[in-house]
Amino acid sequence: MIRLALISPLALAACAEQPGADETREPPEYLGAQAVPLDDDLVQMDVSVSGTDQGEDVVAYAQCAVAQYALDNGFGYARHLRTNVNEKGGVWTADAVYTISPAQPQGLKIIDARVEVEACAENGIPTV
């Protein structure tokens, strides 16, 4: 036997997607990214962001910057190794280290550079 439940319009309204904090907050200010080559296939990205209270914004900026760096240098992939994030006086900084390679490397935190650069553009995050 199948039982049907009647759902009131108020219950449906409660399930509707509510605007979140991310939809109303101002976008962060991206203060710059610098690539520091550590070896032929190893790069450190130093990035800064202000106007945010979320460390994820500076991490996303580093990932966008390394994706563009990889493409600019003839590589299609990056693999995340580590990221250090700090905040001081409202400015978030990160130094993130990645390996870059022409073929997809093994690992859990792989970045397809072309896909990432497109996603960054859609999300308004600069890649340089």
Biotite code that builds the C-alpha atoms (Angstrom):
import biotite.structure as struc

atoms = struc.array([
    struc.Atom([0.000, 0.000, 0.000], chain_id="A", res_id=1, res_name="MET", atom_name="CA", element="C"),
    struc.Atom([1.323, 3.444, -0.925], chain_id="A", res_id=2, res_name="ILE", atom_name="CA", element="C"),
    struc.Atom([0.608, 6.276, 1.437], chain_id="A", res_id=3, res_name="ARG", atom_name="CA", element="C"),
    struc.Atom([0.477, 9.810, 0.179], chain_id="A", res_id=4, res_name="LEU", atom_name="CA", element="C"),
    struc.Atom([1.162, 12.634, 2.528], chain_id="A", res_id=5, res_name="ALA", atom_name="CA", element="C"),
    struc.Atom([-0.364, 16.020, 2.070], chain_id="A", res_id=6, res_name="LEU", atom_name="CA", element="C"),
    struc.Atom([2.192, 18.782, 2.347], chain_id="A", res_id=7, res_name="ILE", atom_name="CA", element="C"),
    struc.Atom([1.035, 22.208, 3.263], chain_id="A", res_id=8, res_name="SER", atom_name="CA", element="C"),
    struc.Atom([2.207, 25.261, 1.294], chain_id="A", res_id=9, res_name="PRO", atom_name="CA", element="C"),
    struc.Atom([3.906, 26.527, 4.477], chain_id="A", res_id=10, res_name="LEU", atom_name="CA", element="C"),
    struc.Atom([5.963, 23.351, 4.728], chain_id="A", res_id=11, res_name="ALA", atom_name="CA", element="C"),
    struc.Atom([7.005, 23.703, 1.091], chain_id="A", res_id=12, res_name="LEU", atom_name="CA", element="C"),
    struc.Atom([7.970, 27.336, 1.638], chain_id="A", res_id=13, res_name="ALA", atom_name="CA", element="C"),
    struc.Atom([10.201, 26.290, 4.523], chain_id="A", res_id=14, res_name="ALA", atom_name="CA", element="C"),
    struc.Atom([12.021, 23.896, 2.180], chain_id="A", res_id=15, res_name="CYS", atom_name="CA", element="C"),
    struc.Atom([12.575, 26.535, -0.489], chain_id="A", res_id=16, res_name="ALA", atom_name="CA", element="C"),
    struc.Atom([16.136, 27.694, -0.918], chain_id="A", res_id=17, res_name="GLU", atom_name="CA", element="C"),
    struc.Atom([16.773, 30.663, 1.305], chain_id="A", res_id=18, res_name="GLN", atom_name="CA", element="C"),
    struc.Atom([19.320, 33.300, 0.327], chain_id="A", res_id=19, res_name="PRO", atom_name="CA", element="C"),
    struc.Atom([22.581, 32.592, 2.102], chain_id="A", res_id=20, res_name="GLY", atom_name="CA", element="C"),
    struc.Atom([25.212, 34.926, 3.453], chain_id="A", res_id=21, res_name="ALA", atom_name="CA", element="C"),
    struc.Atom([27.359, 34.299, 0.371], chain_id="A", res_id=22, res_name="ASP", atom_name="CA", element="C"),
    struc.Atom([24.697, 35.786, -1.918], chain_id="A", res_id=23, res_name="GLU", atom_name="CA", element="C"),
    struc.Atom([24.626, 39.122, -0.102], chain_id="A", res_id=24, res_name="THR", atom_name="CA", element="C"),
    struc.Atom([28.267, 39.677, 0.792], chain_id="A", res_id=25, res_name="ARG", atom_name="CA", element="C"),
    struc.Atom([30.554, 41.903, -1.241], chain_id="A", res_id=26, res_name="GLU", atom_name="CA", element="C"),
    struc.Atom([33.170, 40.114, -3.336], chain_id="A", res_id=27, res_name="PRO", atom_name="CA", element="C"),
    struc.Atom([36.681, 40.073, -1.900], chain_id="A", res_id=28, res_name="PRO", atom_name="CA", element="C"),
    struc.Atom([39.439, 42.307, -3.242], chain_id="A", res_id=29, res_name="GLU", atom_name="CA", element="C"),
    struc.Atom([42.195, 40.265, -4.852], chain_id="A", res_id=30, res_name="TYR", atom_name="CA", element="C"),
    struc.Atom([45.475, 42.003, -4.057], chain_id="A", res_id=31, res_name="LEU", atom_name="CA", element="C"),
    struc.Atom([47.852, 40.040, -6.230], chain_id="A", res_id=32, res_name="GLY", atom_name="CA", element="C"),
    struc.Atom([49.460, 36.709, -6.893], chain_id="A", res_id=33, res_name="ALA", atom_name="CA", element="C"),
    struc.Atom([53.101, 35.890, -7.395], chain_id="A", res_id=34, res_name="GLN", atom_name="CA", element="C"),
    struc.Atom([54.521, 32.627, -8.677], chain_id="A", res_id=35, res_name="ALA", atom_name="CA", element="C"),
    struc.Atom([57.813, 31.527, -7.167], chain_id="A", res_id=36, res_name="VAL", atom_name="CA", element="C"),
    struc.Atom([59.291, 28.616, -9.134], chain_id="A", res_id=37, res_name="PRO", atom_name="CA", element="C"),
    struc.Atom([60.980, 26.190, -6.736], chain_id="A", res_id=38, res_name="LEU", atom_name="CA", element="C"),
    struc.Atom([62.022, 23.643, -9.394], chain_id="A", res_id=39, res_name="ASP", atom_name="CA", element="C"),
    struc.Atom([61.092, 22.765, -12.988], chain_id="A", res_id=40, res_name="ASP", atom_name="CA", element="C"),
    struc.Atom([57.804, 21.189, -11.896], chain_id="A", res_id=41, res_name="ASP", atom_name="CA", element="C"),
    struc.Atom([57.316, 22.798, -8.465], chain_id="A", res_id=42, res_name="LEU", atom_name="CA", element="C"),
    struc.Atom([55.848, 26.247, -7.833], chain_id="A", res_id=43, res_name="VAL", atom_name="CA", element="C"),
    struc.Atom([54.833, 28.290, -4.811], chain_id="A", res_id=44, res_name="GLN", atom_name="CA", element="C"),
    struc.Atom([51.957, 30.754, -5.200], chain_id="A", res_id=45, res_name="MET", atom_name="CA", element="C"),
    struc.Atom([51.934, 33.754, -2.852], chain_id="A", res_id=46, res_name="ASP", atom_name="CA", element="C"),
    struc.Atom([48.520, 35.461, -2.875], chain_id="A", res_id=47, res_name="VAL", atom_name="CA", element="C"),
    struc.Atom([46.672, 38.119, -0.866], chain_id="A", res_id=48, res_name="SER", atom_name="CA", element="C"),
    struc.Atom([42.978, 38.947, -0.460], chain_id="A", res_id=49, res_name="VAL", atom_name="CA", element="C"),
    struc.Atom([41.129, 41.562, 1.605], chain_id="A", res_id=50, res_name="SER", atom_name="CA", element="C"),
    struc.Atom([37.472, 42.291, 2.171], chain_id="A", res_id=51, res_name="GLY", atom_name="CA", element="C"),
    struc.Atom([36.619, 38.810, 3.363], chain_id="A", res_id=52, res_name="THR", atom_name="CA", element="C"),
    struc.Atom([36.325, 36.949, 6.607], chain_id="A", res_id=53, res_name="ASP", atom_name="CA", element="C"),
    struc.Atom([36.789, 33.568, 4.975], chain_id="A", res_id=54, res_name="GLN", atom_name="CA", element="C"),
    struc.Atom([40.139, 31.911, 4.462], chain_id="A", res_id=55, res_name="GLY", atom_name="CA", element="C"),
    struc.Atom([38.628, 29.866, 1.642], chain_id="A", res_id=56, res_name="GLU", atom_name="CA", element="C"),
    struc.Atom([38.722, 32.947, -0.592], chain_id="A", res_id=57, res_name="ASP", atom_name="CA", element="C"),
    struc.Atom([42.512, 33.192, -0.471], chain_id="A", res_id=58, res_name="VAL", atom_name="CA", element="C"),
    struc.Atom([42.860, 29.432, -1.020], chain_id="A", res_id=59, res_name="VAL", atom_name="CA", element="C"),
    struc.Atom([40.594, 29.620, -4.091], chain_id="A", res_id=60, res_name="ALA", atom_name="CA", element="C"),
    struc.Atom([42.646, 32.551, -5.404], chain_id="A", res_id=61, res_name="TYR", atom_name="CA", element="C"),
    struc.Atom([45.880, 30.534, -5.085], chain_id="A", res_id=62, res_name="ALA", atom_name="CA", element="C"),
    struc.Atom([44.293, 27.640, -6.954], chain_id="A", res_id=63, res_name="GLN", atom_name="CA", element="C"),
    struc.Atom([43.113, 29.933, -9.760], chain_id="A", res_id=64, res_name="CYS", atom_name="CA", element="C"),
    struc.Atom([46.552, 31.526, -10.013], chain_id="A", res_id=65, res_name="ALA", atom_name="CA", element="C"),
    struc.Atom([48.371, 28.180, -10.217], chain_id="A", res_id=66, res_name="VAL", atom_name="CA", element="C"),
    struc.Atom([45.976, 26.926, -12.879], chain_id="A", res_id=67, res_name="ALA", atom_name="CA", element="C"),
    struc.Atom([46.776, 29.906, -15.101], chain_id="A", res_id=68, res_name="GLN", atom_name="CA", element="C"),
    struc.Atom([50.496, 29.580, -14.327], chain_id="A", res_id=69, res_name="TYR", atom_name="CA", element="C"),
    struc.Atom([50.403, 25.930, -15.375], chain_id="A", res_id=70, res_name="ALA", atom_name="CA", element="C"),
    struc.Atom([48.703, 26.766, -18.676], chain_id="A", res_id=71, res_name="LEU", atom_name="CA", element="C"),
    struc.Atom([51.074, 29.665, -19.368], chain_id="A", res_id=72, res_name="ASP", atom_name="CA", element="C"),
    struc.Atom([54.023, 27.318, -18.933], chain_id="A", res_id=73, res_name="ASN", atom_name="CA", element="C"),
    struc.Atom([52.723, 24.482, -21.111], chain_id="A", res_id=74, res_name="GLY", atom_name="CA", element="C"),
    struc.Atom([51.343, 22.277, -18.332], chain_id="A", res_id=75, res_name="PHE", atom_name="CA", element="C"),
    struc.Atom([47.809, 20.958, -18.107], chain_id="A", res_id=76, res_name="GLY", atom_name="CA", element="C"),
    struc.Atom([47.673, 19.921, -14.471], chain_id="A", res_id=77, res_name="TYR", atom_name="CA", element="C"),
    struc.Atom([48.667, 20.954, -10.982], chain_id="A", res_id=78, res_name="ALA", atom_name="CA", element="C"),
    struc.Atom([48.671, 18.895, -7.813], chain_id="A", res_id=79, res_name="ARG", atom_name="CA", element="C"),
    struc.Atom([48.251, 20.598, -4.459], chain_id="A", res_id=80, res_name="HIS", atom_name="CA", element="C"),
    struc.Atom([50.934, 19.822, -1.889], chain_id="A", res_id=81, res_name="LEU", atom_name="CA", element="C"),
    struc.Atom([50.321, 22.292, 0.934], chain_id="A", res_id=82, res_name="ARG", atom_name="CA", element="C"),
    struc.Atom([48.892, 25.714, 1.780], chain_id="A", res_id=83, res_name="THR", atom_name="CA", element="C"),
    struc.Atom([49.666, 28.048, 4.683], chain_id="A", res_id=84, res_name="ASN", atom_name="CA", element="C"),
    struc.Atom([46.975, 30.674, 5.356], chain_id="A", res_id=85, res_name="VAL", atom_name="CA", element="C"),
    struc.Atom([47.327, 33.733, 7.613], chain_id="A", res_id=86, res_name="ASN", atom_name="CA", element="C"),
    struc.Atom([45.181, 36.764, 8.389], chain_id="A", res_id=87, res_name="GLU", atom_name="CA", element="C"),
    struc.Atom([46.481, 40.075, 9.719], chain_id="A", res_id=88, res_name="LYS", atom_name="CA", element="C"),
    struc.Atom([44.670, 43.388, 9.767], chain_id="A", res_id=89, res_name="GLY", atom_name="CA", element="C"),
    struc.Atom([41.927, 42.165, 7.449], chain_id="A", res_id=90, res_name="GLY", atom_name="CA", element="C"),
    struc.Atom([44.339, 40.902, 4.795], chain_id="A", res_id=91, res_name="VAL", atom_name="CA", element="C"),
    struc.Atom([44.427, 37.174, 4.150], chain_id="A", res_id=92, res_name="TRP", atom_name="CA", element="C"),
    struc.Atom([47.616, 35.718, 2.705], chain_id="A", res_id=93, res_name="THR", atom_name="CA", element="C"),
    struc.Atom([48.453, 32.252, 1.508], chain_id="A", res_id=94, res_name="ALA", atom_name="CA", element="C"),
    struc.Atom([51.521, 30.526, 0.240], chain_id="A", res_id=95, res_name="ASP", atom_name="CA", element="C"),
    struc.Atom([50.603, 27.340, -1.533], chain_id="A", res_id=96, res_name="ALA", atom_name="CA", element="C"),
    struc.Atom([52.910, 24.804, -3.158], chain_id="A", res_id=97, res_name="VAL", atom_name="CA", element="C"),
    struc.Atom([51.939, 22.739, -6.182], chain_id="A", res_id=98, res_name="TYR", atom_name="CA", element="C"),
    struc.Atom([53.575, 20.366, -8.611], chain_id="A", res_id=99, res_name="THR", atom_name="CA", element="C"),
    struc.Atom([52.739, 21.038, -12.249], chain_id="A", res_id=100, res_name="ILE", atom_name="CA", element="C"),
    struc.Atom([52.760, 18.477, -15.035], chain_id="A", res_id=101, res_name="SER", atom_name="CA", element="C"),
    struc.Atom([51.719, 18.017, -18.672], chain_id="A", res_id=102, res_name="PRO", atom_name="CA", element="C"),
    struc.Atom([49.871, 14.751, -17.926], chain_id="A", res_id=103, res_name="ALA", atom_name="CA", element="C"),
    struc.Atom([47.404, 14.079, -15.147], chain_id="A", res_id=104, res_name="GLN", atom_name="CA", element="C"),
    struc.Atom([49.360, 13.064, -12.048], chain_id="A", res_id=105, res_name="PRO", atom_name="CA", element="C"),
    struc.Atom([48.186, 10.620, -9.438], chain_id="A", res_id=106, res_name="GLN", atom_name="CA", element="C"),
    struc.Atom([46.902, 11.969, -6.174], chain_id="A", res_id=107, res_name="GLY", atom_name="CA", element="C"),
    struc.Atom([43.811, 13.293, -4.461], chain_id="A", res_id=108, res_name="LEU", atom_name="CA", element="C"),
    struc.Atom([44.082, 17.048, -5.011], chain_id="A", res_id=109, res_name="LYS", atom_name="CA", element="C"),
    struc.Atom([44.510, 17.268, -8.779], chain_id="A", res_id=110, res_name="ILE", atom_name="CA", element="C"),
    struc.Atom([43.671, 20.472, -10.654], chain_id="A", res_id=111, res_name="ILE", atom_name="CA", element="C"),
    struc.Atom([42.801, 20.302, -14.345], chain_id="A", res_id=112, res_name="ASP", atom_name="CA", element="C"),
    struc.Atom([44.175, 23.726, -15.296], chain_id="A", res_id=113, res_name="ALA", atom_name="CA", element="C"),
    struc.Atom([41.791, 24.454, -18.195], chain_id="A", res_id=114, res_name="ARG", atom_name="CA", element="C"),
    struc.Atom([38.698, 23.488, -16.211], chain_id="A", res_id=115, res_name="VAL", atom_name="CA", element="C"),
    struc.Atom([39.885, 25.468, -13.185], chain_id="A", res_id=116, res_name="GLU", atom_name="CA", element="C"),
    struc.Atom([40.596, 28.644, -15.174], chain_id="A", res_id=117, res_name="VAL", atom_name="CA", element="C"),
    struc.Atom([37.087, 28.483, -16.657], chain_id="A", res_id=118, res_name="GLU", atom_name="CA", element="C"),
    struc.Atom([35.539, 27.986, -13.198], chain_id="A", res_id=119, res_name="ALA", atom_name="CA", element="C"),
    struc.Atom([37.552, 30.907, -11.828], chain_id="A", res_id=120, res_name="CYS", atom_name="CA", element="C"),
    struc.Atom([36.258, 33.175, -14.595], chain_id="A", res_id=121, res_name="ALA", atom_name="CA", element="C"),
    struc.Atom([32.678, 32.109, -13.875], chain_id="A", res_id=122, res_name="GLU", atom_name="CA", element="C"),
    struc.Atom([33.188, 32.854, -10.159], chain_id="A", res_id=123, res_name="ASN", atom_name="CA", element="C"),
    struc.Atom([34.899, 36.218, -10.709], chain_id="A", res_id=124, res_name="GLY", atom_name="CA", element="C"),
    struc.Atom([38.251, 35.097, -9.319], chain_id="A", res_id=125, res_name="ILE", atom_name="CA", element="C"),
    struc.Atom([41.251, 36.451, -11.223], chain_id="A", res_id=126, res_name="PRO", atom_name="CA", element="C"),
    struc.Atom([43.874, 34.021, -12.452], chain_id="A", res_id=127, res_name="THR", atom_name="CA", element="C"),
    struc.Atom([46.792, 36.469, -12.438], chain_id="A", res_id=128, res_name="VAL", atom_name="CA", element="C"),
])
